[in-house]
């Protein structure tokens, strides 16, 4: 079963309360919100502390690897018990307004877990921060499989990615509940998989054609003098 509404609300409330408190007085965290690459620098800090919070207040597990340690490539940063099942939750951190296409999870791993009856949902716990005029968090907990209209897939790295701008414009209500049937979730993931595979094959075929033409053009030239003018070296004496 998906995470029940009461538990969803509790996860969202506790997460928001913690980050409101840290945004007000945690100097270490506030230091991470300045300078270059602040989104990346904030991510590990926020993910670790949010995961720790969930472990304190809920029954949780992690997927174990060798030696009983947490598996590095688990689908969930934490697996949280609700309705008798453990549900994967992936904590995602970012800066409000910094809209891109972040990687979320391996599509094939997710699809296999659904087909093997290991899960019926896949939760994303977003902690987004407005940084101006003051640091202020927003929290969203959603089942990704209810919102695949906002997802795309690249068969190269094999990751589902999110159209952030469209997604957060639609998610201002902080939607949580999972309502899509498992069969529909599987079918929609398979559509994404096929489309990503088609685009990957097309791109690779285009690359081959481009190199074939470049090689043919190269062979037509009678001489080949090395020319490094396009390498962009700096003008330094040494």
C-alpha positions, 0 to 999 in steps of 0.5 A, a space after each residue: 500500500 502507498 503511504 497513508 494520508 495521515 503519515 504523509 501529512 506527518 512527514 511533510 510537517 516534521 520535515 518543514 518544521 525542522 528546516 524552518 528551524 535550521 533556516 532561522 538559526 543553523 549557522 552551518 546550514 546557512 553558510 551552505 546557502 551562499 556562493 557558487 554551487 550552493 545547491 550541490 553543497 546543500 544537497 548532502 547536508 539536507 538529505 542526511 538530516 532529513 533521512 535521520 529525522 524520518 528514522 527517528 519518527 517512523 519505522 524505517 529500513 535501508 537496503 543492505 549491501 555487503 557487510 550489512 551496510 546501507 546499499 549505495 544504489 538503493 532506490 530509496 534514501 530511506 524505506 518508510 513503513 506504512 500500511 504494512 509495507 516499506 515504501 522507498 523515499 528519495 530525498 531531493 534538495 534544491 533552490 526554488 527557481 533553479 529549474 532544470 532536469 534533475 536525475 531521479 531514479 533508474 527507470 529499469 530498476 523502478 520498473 523491475 521492482 513494480 513487475 516483481 511486486 516489490 513496491 507499488 509507489 515511489 516517493 520523492 520528498 522535495 525540500 526546496 529553499 527560497 534564498 531571497 530575501 531570507 532562507 525559507 523552505 518548502 516541502 513536497 511529498 509525492 509519488 513520482 508514479 502519479 506525476 509521470 507527465 512531468 518526467 522524461 527518460 534518457 536511455 543513455 544514463 538510464 535515469 528518469 528526469 524531472 521537468 522541474 519548472 512545470 512540476 513545481 508550478 503544478 505541485 504548489 498544493 504539496 500533493 501526496 496521495 498515490 491514486 494511479 493503479 499499478 498497471 497504469 504506472 507500469 504501462 506509463 513507465 514502459 512508454 517512457 522506456 520505449 521513447 528513450 530507447 528510440 531517441 538513443 538509437 536515433 542519436 547514435 545512428 546520426 552520430 555514425 552518419 556524421 563521422 562517416 561523412 567527416 572521415 570521407 571528407 578527411 580522406 579527400 584532402 591531399 595534405 594534413 598539417 596539424 593546426 592547433 589554433 582552435 584549441 583555445 590555449 592561453 597566451 603564456 610564456 611557459 
